[in-house]
Amino acid sequence: MSVEAKICGLSTPETVDAAVAAGARFVGFVTYPRSPRHVASNDVLKALGARVPKGVIRTGLFVDPDDSLLDARLATGAFDLLQLHGAEMPERVAAIKARTGKPVMKVIKVGEAGDVERGIAAYASVADRLMFDTAEGTLPGGNAKAFDWTILSGRAVPLPWLLAGGLRLDNVAEAVRVTGARAVDVSSGVESSRGVKSVDLIRAFLDQVKAF
């Protein structure tokens, strides 16, 4: 079983290059000021996005964005996919997709089994992908916390989906085994300190995923 990987929260040329070279299917850029991974400058965002070759999906992480923020960030040309990590309702997800013309991935926060069922029911008809992340933590994502993976074990999901939340080099194999995930997302698990990505950890994580 091949498994794809997304490295999220990239903010430097070196880490973007490392993720691409090591085989990441997705790279993620955060546009949320409260995050330590926030890319504040549109010029930096444009430059980082331009480093990514075709075939690697450039993902923009947004948290309850307004239209002006979406327009400003999309003008950089740095995004192929929009990841909505806030409390966006289905109507807003559909509106963002229609306004931007970009595919949308909605993040479902999981604390109990019912969260998965409710999330699928609400968003499967308006999103292009789903991501299941932990409901714990002070930030919308990147909190280094996992949820109970057995909630997803054997569950049919009608859209392509990614598993996120507390994944690391030493637990990603078990996470994939339990959930059946075909794609995983990591941010804090490849950092040397909060918000600082490690080239070595990125390579090691992606090597582990490729070995599945």
C-alpha positions as CSV (number, residue, x, y, z in Angstrom):
1,M,0.0,0.0,0.0
2,S,1.5,3.3,-1.0
3,V,1.0,6.2,1.3
4,E,1.3,9.9,0.4
5,A,2.6,12.5,2.7
6,K,2.0,16.2,3.3
7,I,4.6,18.3,5.1
8,C,2.8,21.3,6.5
9,G,4.0,24.6,8.0
10,L,7.0,25.1,5.7
11,S,8.4,28.6,5.7
12,T,12.0,28.4,4.3
13,P,13.5,27.5,1.0
14,E,15.7,24.8,2.5
15,T,12.8,22.9,4.1
16,V,10.6,23.3,1.0
17,D,13.4,21.8,-1.1
18,A,14.0,19.0,1.3
19,A,10.3,18.0,1.3
20,V,10.1,18.0,-2.4
21,A,13.4,16.1,-2.9
22,A,12.4,13.5,-0.4
23,G,9.1,12.8,-2.1
24,A,6.3,14.8,-0.4
25,R,3.1,14.7,-2.4
26,F,1.8,17.9,-0.7
27,V,3.6,20.9,0.8
28,G,1.7,23.2,3.1
29,F,2.0,26.9,3.8
30,V,0.3,28.5,6.8
31,T,-1.6,31.8,6.6
32,Y,-2.7,32.1,10.2
33,P,-1.1,34.9,12.3
34,R,-1.4,33.0,15.6
35,S,0.6,30.0,14.3
36,P,4.4,29.9,14.8
37,R,4.5,28.7,11.2
38,H,2.7,31.7,9.7
39,V,4.2,33.0,6.5
40,A,3.3,36.7,6.8
41,S,4.9,38.1,3.6
42,N,3.1,37.6,0.3
43,D,6.5,38.0,-1.4
44,V,8.0,35.1,0.6
45,L,4.9,33.0,0.0
46,K,5.2,33.7,-3.8
47,A,8.9,32.7,-3.7
48,L,8.3,29.5,-1.7
49,G,5.5,28.5,-4.0
50,A,7.6,29.0,-7.1
51,R,10.2,26.5,-5.8
52,V,7.7,23.7,-5.9
53,P,7.6,21.6,-9.1
54,K,4.4,20.5,-10.8
55,G,3.1,17.3,-9.4
56,V,3.6,18.4,-5.8
57,I,0.4,19.9,-4.5
58,R,0.9,23.3,-2.9
59,T,-1.5,23.7,0.0
60,G,-2.6,26.9,1.7
61,L,-3.8,26.5,5.2
62,F,-6.5,29.1,6.2
63,V,-8.5,29.5,9.4
64,D,-11.9,31.1,8.8
65,P,-10.5,33.4,6.1
66,D,-12.4,36.4,4.8
67,D,-12.5,37.1,1.0
68,S,-9.9,39.8,1.1
69,L,-7.3,37.5,2.7
70,L,-8.1,34.8,0.2
71,D,-7.7,37.2,-2.7
72,A,-4.4,38.6,-1.4
73,R,-2.9,35.2,-0.8
74,L,-4.2,33.6,-4.0
75,A,-2.7,36.5,-5.9
76,T,0.8,35.1,-5.0
77,G,0.1,32.0,-7.2
78,A,1.4,29.8,-4.5
79,F,-1.6,27.5,-3.9
80,D,-3.1,24.6,-5.8
81,L,-5.3,23.4,-2.9
82,L,-7.0,25.3,0.0
83,Q,-7.0,23.7,3.4
84,L,-9.8,25.1,5.7
85,H,-8.8,24.5,9.3
86,G,-11.3,26.7,11.1
87,A,-15.0,26.5,11.9
88,E,-16.1,27.1,8.3
89,M,-19.6,25.9,7.7
90,P,-20.5,23.9,4.6
91,E,-22.0,26.9,2.9
92,R,-18.7,28.9,3.4
93,V,-16.6,26.0,2.1
94,A,-18.8,25.9,-1.1
95,A,-18.5,29.7,-1.4
96,I,-14.7,29.7,-1.1
97,K,-14.4,26.9,-3.7
98,A,-16.7,28.8,-6.1
99,R,-14.9,32.2,-5.5
100,T,-11.4,30.9,-5.9
101,G,-11.8,28.1,-8.4
102,K,-9.5,26.0,-6.3
103,P,-10.1,22.6,-4.8
104,V,-10.8,22.6,-1.1
105,M,-9.8,20.3,1.8
106,K,-11.9,20.7,4.9
107,V,-10.4,19.7,8.2
108,I,-12.6,17.7,10.6
109,K,-11.6,17.9,14.3
110,V,-12.0,14.5,15.9
111,G,-12.6,14.1,19.7
112,E,-15.1,11.2,19.5
113,A,-16.5,8.9,16.9
114,G,-19.5,11.0,16.2
115,D,-17.3,13.9,15.0
116,V,-16.2,11.8,12.0
117,E,-19.7,10.9,11.1
118,R,-21.0,14.5,11.4
119,G,-18.0,15.8,9.5
120,I,-18.5,13.5,6.6
121,A,-22.2,14.2,6.5
122,A,-21.7,18.0,6.5
123,Y,-18.7,18.4,4.1
124,A,-18.5,15.4,1.7
125,S,-20.8,17.1,-0.8
126,V,-18.9,20.5,-0.8
127,A,-15.2,19.6,-0.3
128,D,-12.7,17.8,-2.6
129,R,-10.8,16.2,0.3
130,L,-11.1,15.8,4.0
131,M,-8.5,15.8,6.8
132,F,-9.0,14.3,10.2
133,D,-7.1,16.1,12.9
134,T,-7.3,16.1,16.7
135,A,-9.8,18.3,18.4
136,E,-7.2,19.0,21.2
137,G,-4.8,21.9,21.4
138,T,-4.6,25.6,21.5
139,L,-4.1,26.1,17.8
140,P,-6.3,24.8,14.9
141,G,-3.5,22.4,14.0
142,G,0.2,21.6,14.7
143,N,-0.4,20.8,18.3
144,A,1.6,17.6,18.4
145,K,-1.5,15.7,19.8
146,A,-3.1,12.6,18.3
147,F,-6.7,11.4,18.6
148,D,-7.9,7.8,19.0
149,W,-7.0,6.3,15.7
150,T,-9.4,3.4,16.1
151,I,-12.3,5.8,15.4
152,L,-11.2,5.6,11.8
153,S,-10.5,1.9,11.7
154,G,-12.4,0.2,8.9
155,R,-14.5,3.4,8.2
156,A,-15.5,4.2,4.7
157,V,-14.8,7.8,3.7
158,P,-16.4,9.0,0.4
159,L,-13.6,11.5,-0.4
160,P,-9.8,11.3,-0.5
161,W,-8.6,12.0,3.0
162,L,-5.5,12.7,5.1
163,L,-4.7,11.7,8.7
164,A,-3.2,14.4,10.9
165,G,-2.5,15.1,14.5
166,G,0.6,14.2,16.5
167,L,2.2,12.1,13.8
168,R,5.9,11.4,14.1
169,L,8.6,9.2,12.8
170,D,8.0,6.7,15.5
171,N,4.2,6.4,15.3
172,V,3.2,7.0,11.7
173,A,3.5,3.3,10.7
174,E,1.1,2.4,13.5
175,A,-1.2,5.3,12.6
176,V,-1.5,4.1,9.0
177,R,-2.0,0.4,10.1
178,V,-4.8,1.3,12.5
179,T,-6.7,3.8,10.3
180,G,-5.9,2.6,6.8
181,A,-4.9,6.1,5.8
182,R,-3.6,6.5,2.3
183,A,-2.2,10.0,3.1
184,V,-0.7,11.6,6.2
185,D,0.0,15.1,7.3
186,V,2.8,16.2,9.6
187,S,3.9,19.5,11.0
188,S,5.2,19.5,14.6
189,G,6.5,16.0,14.1
190,V,9.3,17.2,11.8
191,E,10.4,20.2,13.9
192,S,13.5,20.7,15.9
193,S,11.7,23.3,18.0
194,R,8.2,24.8,17.8
195,G,7.6,26.2,14.3
196,V,11.2,25.4,13.2
197,K,11.3,22.6,10.6
198,S,14.2,20.2,10.5
199,V,15.5,19.1,7.1
200,D,16.8,15.8,8.6
201,L,13.4,15.0,10.3
202,I,11.5,15.8,7.1
203,R,13.8,13.4,5.1
204,A,13.5,10.7,7.8
205,F,9.7,11.0,8.0
206,L,9.2,10.8,4.3
207,D,11.7,7.8,4.0
208,Q,9.6,6.1,6.7
209,V,6.4,6.7,4.7
210,K,7.9,5.5,1.5
211,A,8.9,2.3,3.2
212,F,5.3,1.2,3.9
